[in-house]
Amino acid sequence: MTTLRFILGDQLDRQVAALRDLDPETDVVFGCEVMEEATYVRHHQQKIAFLFSAMRHFFDGLSEEGVRVDYRQYGKHESFTEALKSAVKKHKATRVVVTEPGEWRVLEAMREWQDALGVDVEIRDDDRFFADHAMFRKFAEGRKELRMEFFYRQLRKSTGILMDDGEPAGDKWNYDHDNRKKLPKNAELPEVPAFEPDKTTKDVLALVDRHFGNHFGTLDSFAWPVTRADALKALDDFIDVRLPAFGDYQDAMATGEPFLNHSLLSPLINCGLLRPREVCARAEAAWREGAAPLNAVEGFVRQILGWREFIRGVYWLKMPSYKKSNALKAKRKLPDFYWTGETDMLCMAEAIGQTRDHAYAHHIQRLMVTGNFALLAGIKPEEIEEWYLIVYADAYEWVELPNVHGMATFADGGVFASKPYAASGSYIDRMSNYCRSCHFDVKQKTGDEACPFNYLYWNFLIENEDTLRDNARMGMIYRTLDKMNGERRADISRSSKAFLKTIA
Protein backbone atom coordinates (compact mmCIF):
# COMPACT_ATOMS: atom_id res chain seq x y z
CA MET A 1 0.00 0.00 0.00
CA THR A 2 1.97 2.99 -1.30
CA THR A 3 1.02 6.56 -0.47
CA LEU A 4 2.24 9.22 -2.88
CA ARG A 5 2.90 12.49 -1.08
CA PHE A 6 2.90 15.37 -3.55
CA ILE A 7 4.80 18.53 -2.57
CA LEU A 8 4.33 21.79 -4.47
CA GLY A 9 7.05 24.33 -5.08
CA ASP A 10 5.75 26.66 -2.37
CA GLN A 11 5.57 23.89 0.26
CA LEU A 12 9.28 23.24 0.81
CA ASP A 13 8.94 22.63 4.54
CA ARG A 14 9.79 19.31 6.19
CA GLN A 15 6.88 19.98 8.57
CA VAL A 16 4.30 20.63 5.84
CA ALA A 17 1.01 18.80 6.44
CA ALA A 18 1.40 16.31 3.59
CA LEU A 19 4.63 14.97 5.16
CA ARG A 20 3.48 14.87 8.75
CA ASP A 21 2.87 11.09 9.04
CA LEU A 22 5.34 10.07 6.37
CA ASP A 23 6.38 6.40 6.46
CA PRO A 24 9.80 6.17 4.77
CA GLU A 25 9.36 2.44 4.31
CA THR A 26 6.25 2.57 2.14
CA ASP A 27 5.61 6.16 1.03
CA VAL A 28 7.01 8.07 -1.92
CA VAL A 29 7.44 11.86 -1.87
CA PHE A 30 6.78 13.27 -5.31
CA GLY A 31 7.65 16.62 -6.86
CA CYS A 32 7.94 18.01 -10.36
CA GLU A 33 8.86 21.03 -12.45
CA VAL A 34 6.09 21.32 -15.03
CA MET A 35 5.66 23.60 -18.02
CA GLU A 36 2.16 24.76 -17.03
CA GLU A 37 3.34 26.24 -13.73
CA ALA A 38 6.40 27.87 -15.25
CA THR A 39 4.46 29.49 -18.08
CA TYR A 40 0.84 30.18 -17.05
CA VAL A 41 2.27 33.67 -16.74
CA ARG A 42 5.74 34.56 -18.00
CA HIS A 43 7.42 34.52 -14.59
CA HIS A 44 10.59 36.48 -13.93
CA GLN A 45 13.64 34.39 -14.79
CA GLN A 46 14.93 34.63 -11.22
CA LYS A 47 11.59 33.53 -9.80
CA ILE A 48 11.67 30.31 -11.85
CA ALA A 49 15.34 29.72 -11.03
CA PHE A 50 14.78 30.34 -7.31
CA LEU A 51 11.90 27.87 -7.07
CA PHE A 52 13.41 25.16 -9.25
CA SER A 53 16.67 25.28 -7.33
CA ALA A 54 14.95 25.36 -3.94
CA MET A 55 12.81 22.39 -4.97
CA ARG A 56 15.79 20.36 -6.12
CA HIS A 57 17.68 21.06 -2.91
CA PHE A 58 14.64 20.19 -0.79
CA PHE A 59 14.09 16.85 -2.48
CA ASP A 60 17.81 16.08 -2.33
CA GLY A 61 17.57 16.66 1.41
CA LEU A 62 14.70 14.19 1.70
CA SER A 63 16.72 11.59 -0.19
CA GLU A 64 19.63 12.10 2.19
CA GLU A 65 17.22 11.33 5.06
CA GLY A 66 16.44 7.99 3.49
CA VAL A 67 13.03 9.04 2.17
CA ARG A 68 11.90 7.49 -1.11
CA VAL A 69 11.78 10.40 -3.56
CA ASP A 70 10.51 10.73 -7.12
CA TYR A 71 11.46 14.14 -8.47
CA ARG A 72 10.88 15.05 -12.11
CA GLN A 73 12.95 17.88 -13.58
CA TYR A 74 11.69 20.30 -16.20
CA GLY A 75 10.86 18.91 -19.65
CA LYS A 76 9.14 15.68 -18.66
CA HIS A 77 5.58 16.85 -17.97
CA GLU A 78 3.19 19.55 -19.12
CA SER A 79 0.99 19.67 -16.00
CA PHE A 80 0.61 18.46 -12.42
CA THR A 81 -2.22 16.13 -13.44
CA GLU A 82 -0.15 14.48 -16.17
CA ALA A 83 2.83 14.10 -13.84
CA LEU A 84 0.71 12.61 -11.06
CA LYS A 85 -0.87 10.07 -13.39
CA SER A 86 2.60 8.91 -14.34
CA ALA A 87 3.78 8.73 -10.72
CA VAL A 88 0.69 6.88 -9.48
CA LYS A 89 1.14 4.31 -12.20
CA LYS A 90 4.90 3.93 -11.65
CA HIS A 91 4.65 3.42 -7.89
CA LYS A 92 1.29 1.60 -7.91
CA ALA A 93 0.08 4.19 -5.40
CA THR A 94 -3.24 3.58 -3.68
CA ARG A 95 -3.51 7.06 -2.19
CA VAL A 96 -2.26 10.59 -2.86
CA VAL A 97 -1.76 13.08 -0.02
CA VAL A 98 -1.35 16.79 -0.76
CA THR A 99 -1.39 20.05 1.16
CA GLU A 100 -3.89 22.69 0.14
CA PRO A 101 -2.33 24.99 -2.48
CA GLY A 102 -2.02 28.75 -2.27
CA GLU A 103 -3.87 29.45 -5.51
CA TRP A 104 -7.49 28.91 -6.44
CA ARG A 105 -6.74 27.55 -9.90
CA VAL A 106 -4.54 24.79 -8.43
CA LEU A 107 -7.18 23.91 -5.84
CA GLU A 108 -9.73 23.52 -8.63
CA ALA A 109 -7.38 21.08 -10.35
CA MET A 110 -6.74 19.20 -7.09
CA ARG A 111 -10.46 18.63 -6.59
CA GLU A 112 -10.53 16.75 -9.89
CA TRP A 113 -7.50 14.56 -9.20
CA GLN A 114 -9.38 11.77 -7.44
CA ASP A 115 -11.46 11.07 -10.54
CA ALA A 116 -8.55 11.67 -12.89
CA LEU A 117 -6.12 9.42 -10.99
CA GLY A 118 -8.51 6.71 -9.89
CA VAL A 119 -7.19 6.70 -6.30
CA ASP A 120 -8.14 8.49 -3.09
CA VAL A 121 -6.76 12.04 -2.86
CA GLU A 122 -6.53 13.66 0.57
CA ILE A 123 -6.19 17.46 0.58
CA ARG A 124 -4.90 18.62 3.95
CA ASP A 125 -5.19 22.11 5.40
CA ASP A 126 -2.08 24.24 5.12
CA ASP A 127 -1.39 24.91 8.79
CA ARG A 128 1.82 26.87 8.25
CA PHE A 129 -0.26 30.03 8.71
CA PHE A 130 -1.35 31.49 12.05
CA ALA A 131 -5.03 31.57 11.03
CA ASP A 132 -7.09 28.97 9.21
CA HIS A 133 -9.95 29.73 6.82
CA ALA A 134 -12.60 29.18 9.49
CA MET A 135 -10.99 31.73 11.78
CA PHE A 136 -10.99 34.38 9.09
CA ARG A 137 -14.57 33.62 8.05
CA LYS A 138 -15.64 34.05 11.66
CA PHE A 139 -13.76 37.36 11.83
CA ALA A 140 -15.37 38.58 8.60
CA GLU A 141 -18.92 37.46 9.44
CA GLY A 142 -21.30 40.39 9.71
CA ARG A 143 -18.67 43.02 8.90
CA LYS A 144 -19.45 45.48 6.11
CA GLU A 145 -15.78 46.33 5.82
CA LEU A 146 -12.71 44.24 6.58
CA ARG A 147 -9.82 45.96 8.32
CA MET A 148 -6.40 44.42 8.79
CA GLU A 149 -5.74 46.23 12.06
CA PHE A 150 -8.58 44.47 13.88
CA PHE A 151 -7.60 41.03 12.60
CA TYR A 152 -3.98 41.74 13.48
CA ARG A 153 -4.92 42.58 17.07
CA GLN A 154 -6.96 39.40 17.28
CA LEU A 155 -3.94 37.36 16.16
CA ARG A 156 -1.64 39.17 18.56
CA LYS A 157 -3.96 38.14 21.40
CA SER A 158 -4.40 34.55 20.25
CA THR A 159 -0.67 33.96 19.66
CA GLY A 160 0.72 36.08 22.49
CA ILE A 161 3.22 37.65 20.10
CA LEU A 162 4.37 41.07 21.35
CA MET A 163 1.93 40.86 24.25
CA ASP A 164 2.57 41.49 27.96
CA ASP A 165 -0.05 40.39 30.49
CA GLY A 166 -2.80 40.59 27.90
CA GLU A 167 -1.78 44.06 26.69
CA PRO A 168 0.25 45.03 23.62
CA ALA A 169 3.95 45.43 24.25
CA GLY A 170 4.73 49.08 24.91
CA ASP A 171 0.99 49.74 25.38
CA LYS A 172 0.52 50.42 21.66
CA TRP A 173 -0.71 48.06 18.97
CA ASN A 174 0.84 49.86 16.05
CA TYR A 175 4.03 51.90 15.67
CA ASP A 176 3.50 52.81 12.03
CA HIS A 177 3.63 56.52 12.81
CA ASP A 178 7.26 56.10 13.92
CA ASN A 179 8.26 54.28 10.75
CA ARG A 180 8.04 56.99 8.10
CA LYS A 181 11.44 58.62 8.12
CA LYS A 182 13.30 59.61 5.00
CA LEU A 183 16.73 58.04 4.63
CA PRO A 184 19.39 60.56 5.80
CA LYS A 185 21.94 61.84 3.31
CA ASN A 186 25.10 59.72 3.18
CA ALA A 187 23.49 56.99 5.28
CA GLU A 188 25.67 53.89 5.57
CA LEU A 189 23.54 50.92 4.61
CA PRO A 190 24.44 47.33 5.50
CA GLU A 191 25.08 44.86 2.73
CA VAL A 192 22.53 42.14 2.09
CA PRO A 193 24.17 38.70 2.05
CA ALA A 194 24.59 37.11 -1.36
CA PHE A 195 24.54 33.33 -1.67
CA GLU A 196 26.90 31.91 -4.27
CA PRO A 197 25.15 29.44 -6.62
CA ASP A 198 26.27 25.84 -6.14
CA LYS A 199 26.29 23.22 -8.88
CA THR A 200 22.56 22.50 -8.53
CA THR A 201 21.70 26.19 -8.81
CA LYS A 202 24.11 26.67 -11.72
CA ASP A 203 22.39 23.81 -13.55
CA VAL A 204 19.04 25.49 -12.94
CA LEU A 205 20.31 28.88 -14.09
CA ALA A 206 21.49 27.29 -17.33
CA LEU A 207 18.10 25.60 -17.78
CA VAL A 208 16.21 28.84 -17.17
CA ASP A 209 18.46 30.75 -19.57
CA ARG A 210 17.85 28.08 -22.19
CA HIS A 211 14.07 27.75 -21.84
CA PHE A 212 12.97 31.08 -20.34
CA GLY A 213 15.62 33.53 -21.50
CA ASN A 214 12.96 35.64 -23.21
CA HIS A 215 11.02 36.13 -19.98
CA PHE A 216 11.19 39.38 -18.02
CA GLY A 217 14.28 39.94 -15.91
CA THR A 218 17.89 38.88 -15.81
CA LEU A 219 19.79 36.12 -14.03
CA ASP A 220 23.01 38.12 -13.73
CA SER A 221 22.60 39.07 -10.07
CA PHE A 222 20.98 35.84 -8.85
CA ALA A 223 22.02 35.41 -5.21
CA TRP A 224 18.94 34.04 -3.43
CA PRO A 225 19.32 31.45 -0.66
CA VAL A 226 17.79 28.20 -1.94
CA THR A 227 18.26 25.85 1.01
CA ARG A 228 16.83 25.74 4.50
CA ALA A 229 20.31 26.24 5.96
CA ASP A 230 21.00 29.33 3.88
CA ALA A 231 17.50 30.68 4.55
CA LEU A 232 18.26 30.53 8.28
CA LYS A 233 21.53 32.38 7.64
CA ALA A 234 19.56 35.08 5.80
CA LEU A 235 17.18 35.31 8.75
CA ASP A 236 20.08 35.59 11.21
CA ASP A 237 21.65 38.36 9.15
CA PHE A 238 18.46 40.39 9.00
CA ILE A 239 17.73 40.06 12.71
CA ASP A 240 21.30 40.92 13.74
CA VAL A 241 22.20 43.57 11.14
CA ARG A 242 19.21 45.24 9.49
CA LEU A 243 16.23 44.83 11.82
CA PRO A 244 17.35 47.55 14.30
CA ALA A 245 16.99 50.30 11.65
CA PHE A 246 14.24 48.60 9.66
CA GLY A 247 11.39 50.39 11.40
CA ASP A 248 12.57 53.97 11.03
CA TYR A 249 13.26 53.70 7.29
CA GLN A 250 10.95 50.94 6.11
CA ASP A 251 9.00 53.38 3.89
CA ALA A 252 12.09 55.17 2.56
CA MET A 253 13.36 54.93 -1.02
CA ALA A 254 16.74 55.90 -2.46
CA THR A 255 18.35 55.96 -5.89
CA GLY A 256 20.61 52.97 -6.45
CA GLU A 257 19.60 51.30 -3.18
CA PRO A 258 17.21 48.43 -3.88
CA PHE A 259 17.36 46.77 -0.44
CA LEU A 260 17.98 49.38 2.31
CA ASN A 261 17.20 47.68 5.66
CA HIS A 262 14.54 45.34 4.31
CA SER A 263 14.62 41.63 5.07
CA LEU A 264 14.19 40.03 1.62
CA LEU A 265 12.69 37.07 3.50
CA SER A 266 9.25 37.01 1.87
CA PRO A 267 10.28 34.67 -1.00
CA LEU A 268 11.76 32.30 1.61
CA ILE A 269 8.65 32.38 3.80
CA ASN A 270 6.24 32.05 0.88
CA CYS A 271 7.96 28.95 -0.51
CA GLY A 272 8.39 27.24 2.86
CA LEU A 273 12.13 27.58 3.52
CA LEU A 274 11.30 29.74 6.55
CA ARG A 275 8.30 29.42 8.86
CA PRO A 276 6.29 32.51 9.80
CA ARG A 277 6.23 31.52 13.46
CA GLU A 278 9.99 31.20 13.74
CA VAL A 279 10.57 34.48 11.92
CA CYS A 280 8.20 36.38 14.23
CA ALA A 281 9.68 34.64 17.27
CA ARG A 282 13.21 35.67 16.29
CA ALA A 283 12.14 39.28 15.78
CA GLU A 284 10.32 39.41 19.13
CA ALA A 285 13.31 37.86 20.89
CA ALA A 286 15.54 40.58 19.44
CA TRP A 287 13.36 43.23 21.06
CA ARG A 288 13.07 41.46 24.41
CA GLU A 289 16.86 41.05 24.47
CA GLY A 290 17.36 44.76 23.73
CA ALA A 291 18.89 44.17 20.29
CA ALA A 292 16.19 45.93 18.26
CA PRO A 293 13.69 48.71 19.09
CA LEU A 294 9.99 47.97 19.43
CA ASN A 295 8.93 50.15 16.49
CA ALA A 296 11.15 48.09 14.16
CA VAL A 297 10.04 44.73 15.53
CA GLU A 298 6.35 45.57 15.60
CA GLY A 299 6.48 46.96 12.06
CA PHE A 300 8.18 43.82 10.81
CA VAL A 301 5.90 41.45 12.70
CA ARG A 302 2.85 43.32 11.41
CA GLN A 303 3.88 42.57 7.83
CA ILE A 304 3.81 38.83 8.59
CA LEU A 305 1.27 38.35 11.39
CA GLY A 306 -0.89 41.22 10.13
CA TRP A 307 -0.87 41.81 6.39
CA ARG A 308 0.24 38.36 5.23
CA GLU A 309 -2.43 36.57 7.25
CA PHE A 310 -5.12 39.13 6.48
CA ILE A 311 -4.47 39.16 2.74
CA ARG A 312 -4.61 35.36 2.60
CA GLY A 313 -7.94 35.48 4.45
CA VAL A 314 -9.39 37.97 1.98
CA TYR A 315 -8.23 35.88 -0.98
CA TRP A 316 -9.88 32.65 0.12
CA LEU A 317 -12.97 34.41 1.42
CA LYS A 318 -13.65 36.29 -1.82
CA MET A 319 -12.38 34.02 -4.61
CA PRO A 320 -13.04 33.16 -7.35
CA SER A 321 -15.26 36.15 -8.20
CA TYR A 322 -12.99 38.65 -6.44
CA LYS A 323 -10.56 39.16 -9.31
CA LYS A 324 -13.33 40.09 -11.77
CA SER A 325 -14.29 43.41 -10.16
CA ASN A 326 -13.24 46.77 -11.59
CA ALA A 327 -14.85 49.36 -9.33
CA LEU A 328 -13.17 52.35 -10.97
CA LYS A 329 -13.73 51.07 -14.53
CA ALA A 330 -10.03 51.37 -15.32
CA LYS A 331 -9.42 50.56 -18.98
CA ARG A 332 -5.98 51.75 -20.11
CA LYS A 333 -3.37 49.23 -21.22
CA LEU A 334 -0.23 48.64 -19.20
CA PRO A 335 2.50 50.93 -20.60
CA ASP A 336 5.51 49.29 -22.21
CA PHE A 337 7.90 50.91 -19.73
CA TYR A 338 6.68 48.51 -17.03
CA TRP A 339 8.68 45.92 -18.97
CA THR A 340 11.63 48.03 -20.10
CA GLY A 341 12.09 50.53 -17.28
CA GLU A 342 12.64 53.15 -19.96
CA THR A 343 10.83 56.20 -18.65
CA ASP A 344 11.86 59.71 -17.65
CA MET A 345 10.04 59.27 -14.32
CA LEU A 346 13.04 58.34 -12.18
CA CYS A 347 10.97 56.77 -9.40
CA MET A 348 9.36 54.38 -11.90
CA ALA A 349 12.66 53.68 -13.67
CA GLU A 350 14.33 52.85 -10.34
CA ALA A 351 11.53 50.59 -9.07
CA ILE A 352 11.14 48.76 -12.39
CA GLY A 353 14.87 48.53 -13.03
CA GLN A 354 15.63 46.89 -9.70
CA THR A 355 12.63 44.61 -10.17
CA ARG A 356 14.12 43.52 -13.48
CA ASP A 357 17.55 42.96 -11.93
CA HIS A 358 16.56 41.35 -8.61
CA ALA A 359 12.91 40.18 -8.87
CA TYR A 360 12.41 42.41 -5.85
CA ALA A 361 11.15 45.82 -4.78
CA HIS A 362 10.02 46.75 -1.30
CA HIS A 363 6.42 47.40 -0.29
CA ILE A 364 6.39 51.19 -0.70
CA GLN A 365 7.89 50.99 -4.16
CA ARG A 366 5.21 48.46 -5.09
CA LEU A 367 2.31 50.34 -3.52
CA MET A 368 3.20 54.01 -3.84
CA VAL A 369 5.27 54.07 -7.04
CA THR A 370 4.36 51.35 -9.57
CA GLY A 371 0.97 50.69 -7.96
CA ASN A 372 0.14 54.34 -7.44
CA PHE A 373 0.95 55.11 -11.07
CA ALA A 374 -1.29 52.26 -12.28
CA LEU A 375 -4.11 53.59 -10.10
CA LEU A 376 -3.76 57.22 -11.24
CA ALA A 377 -3.38 56.27 -14.91
CA GLY A 378 -6.39 53.96 -14.84
CA ILE A 379 -4.55 50.79 -15.90
CA LYS A 380 -6.73 47.70 -16.35
CA PRO A 381 -6.65 45.71 -13.09
CA GLU A 382 -6.00 42.39 -14.82
CA GLU A 383 -2.97 43.78 -16.66
CA ILE A 384 -1.22 45.35 -13.67
CA GLU A 385 -2.09 42.32 -11.53
CA GLU A 386 -0.49 39.97 -14.03
CA TRP A 387 2.59 42.20 -14.06
CA TYR A 388 2.98 41.93 -10.29
CA LEU A 389 2.46 38.16 -10.43
CA ILE A 390 5.17 37.85 -13.07
CA VAL A 391 7.92 40.10 -11.79
CA TYR A 392 8.47 39.31 -8.10
CA ALA A 393 10.15 36.27 -6.56
CA ASP A 394 7.65 36.26 -3.68
CA ALA A 395 4.52 36.57 -5.85
CA TYR A 396 1.77 33.96 -5.66
CA GLU A 397 -1.80 34.80 -6.52
CA TRP A 398 -3.07 34.49 -2.93
CA VAL A 399 -0.76 37.27 -1.76
CA GLU A 400 -0.38 39.28 -4.97
CA LEU A 401 -4.02 39.59 -6.04
CA PRO A 402 -5.60 41.18 -2.94
CA ASN A 403 -2.63 43.50 -2.46
CA VAL A 404 -2.89 44.80 -6.02
CA HIS A 405 -6.64 44.48 -6.56
CA GLY A 406 -7.65 45.87 -3.18
CA MET A 407 -4.80 48.15 -2.11
CA ALA A 408 -2.87 49.35 -5.13
CA THR A 409 -5.73 49.78 -7.62
CA PHE A 410 -8.86 49.88 -5.41
CA ALA A 411 -10.45 47.63 -8.04
CA ASP A 412 -12.55 45.86 -5.39
CA GLY A 413 -14.22 49.14 -4.41
CA GLY A 414 -13.01 49.07 -0.81
CA VAL A 415 -13.39 45.54 0.49
CA PHE A 416 -10.58 46.21 2.95
CA ALA A 417 -8.98 49.57 2.00
CA SER A 418 -10.89 52.55 3.38
CA LYS A 419 -9.81 54.71 0.43
CA PRO A 420 -7.58 54.50 -2.64
CA TYR A 421 -3.84 54.67 -1.95
CA ALA A 422 -3.48 57.64 -4.32
CA ALA A 423 -0.73 60.20 -3.94
CA SER A 424 0.90 62.98 -5.91
CA GLY A 425 4.61 63.45 -6.48
CA SER A 426 4.97 65.18 -3.11
CA TYR A 427 4.66 61.84 -1.29
CA ILE A 428 7.45 60.30 -3.38
CA ASP A 429 9.57 63.42 -2.82
CA ARG A 430 8.99 63.23 0.93
CA MET A 431 10.00 59.56 1.18
CA SER A 432 12.88 59.42 -1.32
CA ASN A 433 15.65 61.27 -3.11
CA TYR A 434 14.29 60.29 -6.52
CA CYS A 435 12.89 63.71 -7.36
CA ARG A 436 16.25 65.48 -7.03
CA SER A 437 17.60 63.82 -10.18
CA CYS A 438 14.39 63.36 -12.12
CA HIS A 439 13.73 64.79 -15.57
CA PHE A 440 10.42 66.15 -14.25
CA ASP A 441 9.95 68.88 -11.65
CA VAL A 442 8.00 67.72 -8.61
CA LYS A 443 7.28 71.35 -7.66
CA GLN A 444 5.40 72.03 -10.91
CA LYS A 445 1.77 70.98 -10.96
CA THR A 446 0.93 70.97 -14.69
CA GLY A 447 2.69 71.26 -18.02
CA ASP A 448 5.32 69.28 -19.89
CA GLU A 449 7.98 69.70 -17.19
CA ALA A 450 5.70 68.89 -14.24
CA CYS A 451 5.87 65.58 -12.38
CA PRO A 452 3.17 63.41 -14.01
CA PHE A 453 2.09 62.14 -10.59
CA ASN A 454 0.96 65.68 -9.72
CA TYR A 455 -1.59 66.27 -12.44
CA LEU A 456 -2.53 62.58 -12.73
CA TYR A 457 -3.47 62.62 -9.04
CA TRP A 458 -6.04 65.39 -9.49
CA ASN A 459 -7.17 64.00 -12.83
CA PHE A 460 -7.81 60.67 -11.08
CA LEU A 461 -10.03 62.41 -8.53
CA ILE A 462 -11.92 64.24 -11.28
CA GLU A 463 -12.40 61.11 -13.43
CA ASN A 464 -13.62 59.06 -10.47
CA GLU A 465 -15.62 61.74 -8.69
CA ASP A 466 -18.96 59.93 -9.00
CA THR A 467 -17.51 56.87 -7.28
CA LEU A 468 -15.24 58.45 -4.68
CA ARG A 469 -16.81 61.73 -3.57
CA ASP A 470 -19.02 60.08 -0.95
CA ASN A 471 -16.10 58.20 0.58
CA ALA A 472 -15.80 59.51 4.14
CA ARG A 473 -11.99 59.67 3.99
CA MET A 474 -11.99 61.58 0.68
CA GLY A 475 -14.10 64.52 1.85
CA MET A 476 -11.23 66.91 2.58
CA ILE A 477 -9.53 66.12 -0.74
CA TYR A 478 -12.70 66.81 -2.71
CA ARG A 479 -13.27 70.04 -0.81
CA THR A 480 -9.82 71.12 -2.01
CA LEU A 481 -10.74 70.09 -5.55
CA ASP A 482 -13.93 72.12 -5.31
CA LYS A 483 -11.87 75.25 -4.68
CA MET A 484 -10.01 74.89 -7.97
CA ASN A 485 -11.19 77.19 -10.72
CA GLY A 486 -12.07 76.06 -14.20
CA GLU A 487 -8.73 77.08 -15.66
CA ARG A 488 -6.79 74.96 -13.16
CA ARG A 489 -9.00 71.97 -13.85
CA ALA A 490 -8.55 72.46 -17.58
CA ASP A 491 -4.74 72.54 -17.14
CA ILE A 492 -4.91 69.29 -15.17
CA SER A 493 -7.02 67.66 -17.86
CA ARG A 494 -4.80 68.90 -20.73
CA SER A 495 -1.59 67.77 -19.04
CA SER A 496 -3.04 64.38 -18.18
CA LYS A 497 -4.42 63.72 -21.64
CA ALA A 498 -1.17 64.73 -23.30
CA PHE A 499 0.92 62.53 -21.03
CA LEU A 500 -1.38 59.51 -21.15
CA LYS A 501 -1.35 59.73 -24.95
CA THR A 502 2.45 59.36 -24.94
CA ILE A 503 2.26 56.09 -22.97
CA ALA A 504 -0.71 54.58 -24.77
Summary of the structure (lengths in Angstrom):
residues: 504
radius of gyration: 23.5
end to end distance: 59.9
largest distance: 79.4
contacts: 1664
relative contact order: 0.10
helix: 54%
strand: 7%
